[in-house]
Amino acid sequence: MPSGSPYINFIPGPVTPPERVMKALSEPMPYHRGEEFSELYERIMELLKPLFGGDGDVLVLTGSSTAGMEAMVSGFVRRRRVAVIVDGKFGERLRDIASLYGEVVSVEARWGTTPSIEELESSLSRVETLLVVHNETSTGVEHDMNAISDIAMDRGVELLVDVVSSIGGVEVKAERWGAKALAAGVQKCIGAPPGIAPVMIMRWEGYRSAPYYLDLTRYREAAGKMNRETPFTPALPLFRALKEALLEVHEEGLALRYERHRRISEKLRRGLEDMGVKLFADPGELGSYSCTVTSFIIDDPESVRRELLKRGIRVAGGQGPLRGKILRAATMANVRERDVEALLFELENVLHST
């Protein structure tokens, strides 16, 4: 059960963590160079691996998901020519990070859509690496990583993937995609508090030293010690909370959890369409509707958002050029069907009262 909150939380992270996760934050802090933390860290790595869908090195940074993204990008993009799919806010962020370290070719599409196969294939003829956001929460589009990774592999292009808002709610397939590295988040579908950034490295070839704090070779060396540790002082309470969140994920079962996210997102989209609300996303041939966040077009979205909040429902507005144009409702982590039913009920009441 989510911890006590006055709202049903539909924002696309941070989600409302379960009570057991929040309780873990108040447990005594272990010594971060001792056996207790070593066992905690090892357990977290074991629990994360199946969520990544690969047998690479799992490393855990203290910092936002963006820290993990930059740690991955800075080491593998430095002085390289790379392509980035840019069709939303987080594709833009990935592009901006990559541009600090290498030469970037933007594969752009209108927000809410995806590039065509032809556009992607053309862009990959000029680069060594492709960067992709698996699940674009700013628009409600999930990229078809099977198709995209096949195109990349056919051209010998390496793949770096942002799985921040998909891991724990949508199947991530590091092995199947041939991904070189993936950067994740814990505050979305995993259901933990923010501040922890897991990264999986499938292959280290070509990794160059990154900024001091973000240099993943330091994390690999520290994690490889007999007593597993991090190179810098970790956020100990957040590690404890993350372990509890991961245990809850596995107790539900990954297949059942992924199916629940798919089913509930479909219920939300169907309910919106039944009341005449238009969905924003138009995914195209390299995407589909996201299983973790739904975007929809509505008159005066900010007023509607505020009215829903008064009724105990918290949704998010649009970002960037979509601010004031759409609303977004995330069905992540512990959102259940009854929560979606409450959202649809209150939204219909708000629309009929305006």
Rosetta blueprint (number, residue, H / E / L):
1 M L
2 P E
3 S L
4 G L
5 S L
6 P L
7 Y L
8 I E
9 N E
10 F L
11 I L
12 P L
13 G L
14 P L
15 V L
16 T L
17 P L
18 P E
19 E H
20 R H
21 V H
22 M H
23 K H
24 A H
25 L L
26 S L
27 E L
28 P L
29 M L
30 P L
31 Y L
32 H L
33 R L
34 G L
35 E H
36 E H
37 F H
38 S H
39 E H
40 L H
41 Y H
42 E H
43 R H
44 I H
45 M H
46 E H
47 L H
48 L H
49 K H
50 P H
51 L H
52 F H
53 G L
54 G L
55 D L
56 G L
57 D E
58 V E
59 L E
60 V E
61 L E
62 T E
63 G L
64 S L
65 S H
66 T H
67 A H
68 G H
69 M H
70 E H
71 A H
72 M H
73 V H
74 S H
75 G H
76 F H
77 V H
78 R L
79 R L
80 R L
81 R E
82 V E
83 A E
84 V E
85 I E
86 V E
87 D L
88 G L
89 K H
90 F H
91 G H
92 E H
93 R H
94 L H
95 R H
96 D H
97 I H
98 A H
99 S H
100 L L
101 Y L
102 G L
103 E E
104 V E
105 V E
106 S E
107 V E
108 E E
109 A L
110 R L
111 W L
112 G L
113 T L
114 T L
115 P L
116 S L
117 I H
118 E H
119 E H
120 L H
121 E H
122 S H
123 S H
124 L H
125 S L
126 R L
127 V L
128 E L
129 T E
130 L E
131 L E
132 V E
133 V E
134 H L
135 N E
136 E E
137 T L
138 S L
139 T L
140 G L
141 V E
142 E E
143 H E
144 D L
145 M H
146 N H
147 A H
148 I H
149 S H
150 D H
151 I H
152 A H
153 M H
154 D H
155 R L
156 G L
157 V L
158 E E
159 L E
160 L E
161 V E
162 D E
163 V L
164 V L
165 S L
166 S L
167 I E
168 G L
169 G L
170 V E
171 E L
172 V L
173 K L
174 A H
175 E H
176 R H
177 W H
178 G L
179 A L
180 K L
181 A E
182 L E
183 A E
184 A L
185 G L
186 V L
187 Q L
188 K L
189 C L
190 I L
191 G L
192 A L
193 P L
194 P L
195 G L
196 I E
197 A E
198 P E
199 V E
200 M E
201 I E
202 M L
203 R L
204 W L
205 E L
206 G L
207 Y L
208 R L
209 S L
210 A L
211 P L
212 Y H
213 Y H
214 L H
215 D L
216 L H
217 T H
218 R H
219 Y H
220 R H
221 E H
222 A H
223 A H
224 G L
225 K L
226 M L
227 N L
228 R L
229 E L
230 T L
231 P L
232 F L
233 T L
234 P L
235 A L
236 L H
237 P H
238 L H
239 F H
240 R H
241 A H
242 L H
243 K H
244 E H
245 A H
246 L H
247 L H
248 E H
249 V H
250 H H
251 E H
252 E H
253 G L
254 L H
255 A H
256 L H
257 R H
258 Y H
259 E H
260 R H
261 H H
262 R H
263 R H
264 I H
265 S H
266 E H
267 K H
268 L H
269 R H
270 R H
271 G H
272 L H
273 E H
274 D H
275 M L
276 G L
277 V L
278 K E
279 L E
280 F L
281 A L
282 D L
283 P L
284 G L
285 E L
286 L L
287 G E
288 S E
289 Y E
290 S L
291 C L
292 T L
293 V E
294 T E
295 S E
296 F E
297 I E
298 I L
299 D L
300 D L
301 P H
302 E H
303 S H
304 V H
305 R H
306 R H
307 E H
308 L H
309 L H
310 K H
311 R L
312 G L
313 I E
314 R E
315 V L
316 A E
317 G E
318 G L
319 Q L
320 G H
321 P H
322 L H
323 R L
324 G L
325 K L
326 I E
327 L E
328 R E
329 A E
330 A E
331 T L
332 M L
333 A L
334 N L
335 V L
336 R L
337 E H
338 R H
339 D H
340 V H
341 E H
342 A H
343 L H
344 L H
345 F H
346 E H
347 L H
348 E H
349 N H
350 V H
351 L H
352 H H
353 S H
354 T L
